[in-house]
Every structure is written in structure tokens, then in C-alpha cells.
Amino acid sequence: MSTIVRLALSLIIASITANGSARAQDSERGLQAFAACATCHASDHNGIGPRLAGVVGRTSGTVEGFRYSRAMKNAKIVWDAASLDAYLAEPQKVIPGNLMPFSGIADPRQRADVIAYLGSLKPRD
């Protein structure tokens, strides 16, 4: 994905989530959309997938105690709105060989909602 496209996606997602009330609404819809992800992912503990609290700003493949694929560990992606958007759209295209059995979320609005929800998940101290 080109730098210009990533920047455009970041600006679009930032504008969607900039307003506090809009963000809460997006997070709420994101929680609903996240239900499909909850089979494998939890916010506060590792399961089939790694815990997702604090995922925004974290480097791929770095949750302690979770056994990642070599592809995910070697990707070294810092998860932000643009990288999460690309990954949630086409996981295997962004990180070929990752083990997440998920084909992606085609709807950009639904991805933005899920990203808003993920951004609301803060790790426990």
C-alpha cells in the first residue's frame, strides 16, 4: 500500500473518530462487529489469538506469552489506524503466512468501527 493511500486512510479514520461522541458511537458499533473476532480474541487475556488491549501502538507479534507465527513476528508492523485497516481488510495480503484464519472485513466503515473499538481497549497496568 502506498504512503499516500496509507495517509489518506489515516486521515479518513481520524476524521471519523475525532469527535468524542462520534467515536463512542463508532466504538459501540465496533464492539458489535468485533463479536465475530471474540471467538479467538479477548481484550485482557490470550486465547486462541493474542489479547487485543493496547494493540493500537503495539508492534506485531510482541504480546508476551502468545505463540505467534514466524510471519507475524517478522512483520514488525506498528499497529495504527492505517495498518489495522489494511490488515483487517486482507490479513493474508498484508502478512503472508500469518496463521489467523480470517478472510477480512470488506466494508471500510465496519473496519473503521472495529478500529475505533480496538483503540478504546487500554491495557491494565
C-alpha positions as CSV (number, residue, x, y, z in Angstrom):
1,M,0.0,0.0,0.0
2,S,1.5,3.3,-1.0
3,T,2.3,6.0,1.6
4,I,-0.3,8.3,0.0
5,V,-3.0,5.7,0.4
6,R,-2.0,5.0,4.0
7,L,-2.0,8.7,4.8
8,A,-5.4,9.1,3.2
9,L,-6.8,6.2,5.2
10,S,-5.4,7.6,8.4
11,L,-6.9,11.0,7.7
12,I,-10.3,9.4,6.9
13,I,-10.3,7.2,10.0
14,A,-9.0,10.1,12.2
15,S,-11.8,12.4,10.9
16,I,-14.4,9.7,11.6
17,T,-13.1,9.2,15.2
18,A,-12.1,12.8,16.0
19,N,-15.4,13.8,17.6
20,G,-15.7,12.3,21.0
21,S,-19.4,11.4,20.6
22,A,-18.9,10.0,17.1
23,R,-16.0,7.9,18.5
24,A,-18.2,6.4,21.2
25,Q,-20.8,5.6,18.7
26,D,-18.2,4.0,16.3
27,S,-16.7,2.1,19.3
28,E,-20.2,0.8,20.1
29,R,-20.7,-0.4,16.5
30,G,-17.2,-1.7,16.6
31,L,-17.9,-3.8,19.6
32,Q,-20.9,-5.3,17.8
33,A,-18.7,-6.1,14.7
34,F,-16.0,-7.4,17.0
35,A,-18.3,-10.2,18.2
36,A,-17.1,-12.3,15.3
37,C,-13.5,-11.8,16.4
38,A,-14.3,-12.6,20.1
39,T,-14.3,-16.3,19.3
40,C,-10.5,-16.1,19.2
41,H,-9.6,-12.7,20.7
42,A,-10.2,-11.2,24.1
43,S,-9.2,-7.8,25.3
44,D,-7.5,-8.8,28.5
45,H,-6.0,-12.3,28.1
46,N,-4.5,-14.5,25.4
47,G,-6.7,-17.2,23.9
48,I,-6.6,-18.7,20.5
49,G,-5.5,-15.3,19.4
50,P,-3.4,-12.7,21.4
51,R,-5.1,-10.2,23.7
52,L,-6.0,-7.0,22.0
53,A,-6.0,-4.4,24.8
54,G,-3.3,-2.0,23.9
55,V,-3.0,-3.3,20.3
56,V,-3.0,0.3,18.9
57,G,0.6,1.4,19.1
58,R,2.0,-2.1,19.7
59,T,4.4,-3.9,17.3
60,S,3.0,-7.0,15.7
61,G,4.0,-10.3,17.3
62,T,5.0,-8.9,20.6
63,V,2.3,-9.9,23.2
64,E,4.2,-11.7,25.9
65,G,3.1,-15.3,26.4
66,F,1.4,-15.7,23.0
67,R,3.0,-18.0,20.4
68,Y,2.9,-16.1,17.1
69,S,3.7,-17.4,13.6
70,R,7.1,-16.5,12.2
71,A,5.4,-14.3,9.6
72,M,3.7,-12.2,12.3
73,K,6.8,-11.9,14.5
74,N,8.9,-10.9,11.4
75,A,6.4,-8.3,10.1
76,K,7.3,-5.7,12.7
77,I,4.2,-3.6,12.0
78,V,3.3,-0.9,14.5
79,W,-0.5,-1.2,14.7
80,D,-2.1,2.2,13.9
81,A,-5.3,3.1,12.1
82,A,-3.8,2.6,8.6
83,S,-2.0,-0.7,9.3
84,L,-5.0,-2.1,11.2
85,D,-7.3,-1.0,8.3
86,A,-5.1,-2.7,5.7
87,Y,-4.7,-5.9,7.9
88,L,-8.4,-6.2,8.7
89,A,-9.2,-5.8,5.0
90,E,-6.8,-8.5,3.8
91,P,-4.8,-10.2,6.5
92,Q,-3.0,-12.7,4.3
93,K,-2.1,-10.0,1.8
94,V,-0.6,-7.7,4.5
95,I,1.2,-10.5,6.3
96,P,1.5,-13.6,4.1
97,G,1.8,-16.7,6.1
98,N,0.1,-15.4,9.3
99,L,-2.0,-18.0,11.0
100,M,-5.1,-16.1,11.6
101,P,-7.9,-18.0,9.7
102,F,-9.8,-14.9,8.8
103,S,-10.5,-13.6,5.3
104,G,-11.0,-9.9,6.3
105,I,-13.7,-7.3,6.6
106,A,-14.7,-5.9,3.2
107,D,-16.7,-2.9,4.5
108,P,-14.5,0.1,5.2
109,R,-17.0,1.6,7.7
110,Q,-17.1,-1.6,9.6
111,R,-13.3,-1.8,9.7
112,A,-13.2,1.8,11.0
113,D,-15.7,0.9,13.7
114,V,-13.7,-2.1,14.8
115,I,-10.5,0.1,14.8
116,A,-12.3,2.6,17.0
117,Y,-13.3,-0.2,19.4
118,L,-9.7,-1.6,19.4
119,G,-8.4,1.9,20.2
120,S,-10.7,2.1,23.2
121,L,-9.1,-1.1,24.7
122,K,-6.4,0.0,27.1
123,P,-4.1,-2.5,28.8
124,R,-4.3,-3.0,32.5
125,D,-1.3,-1.6,34.4
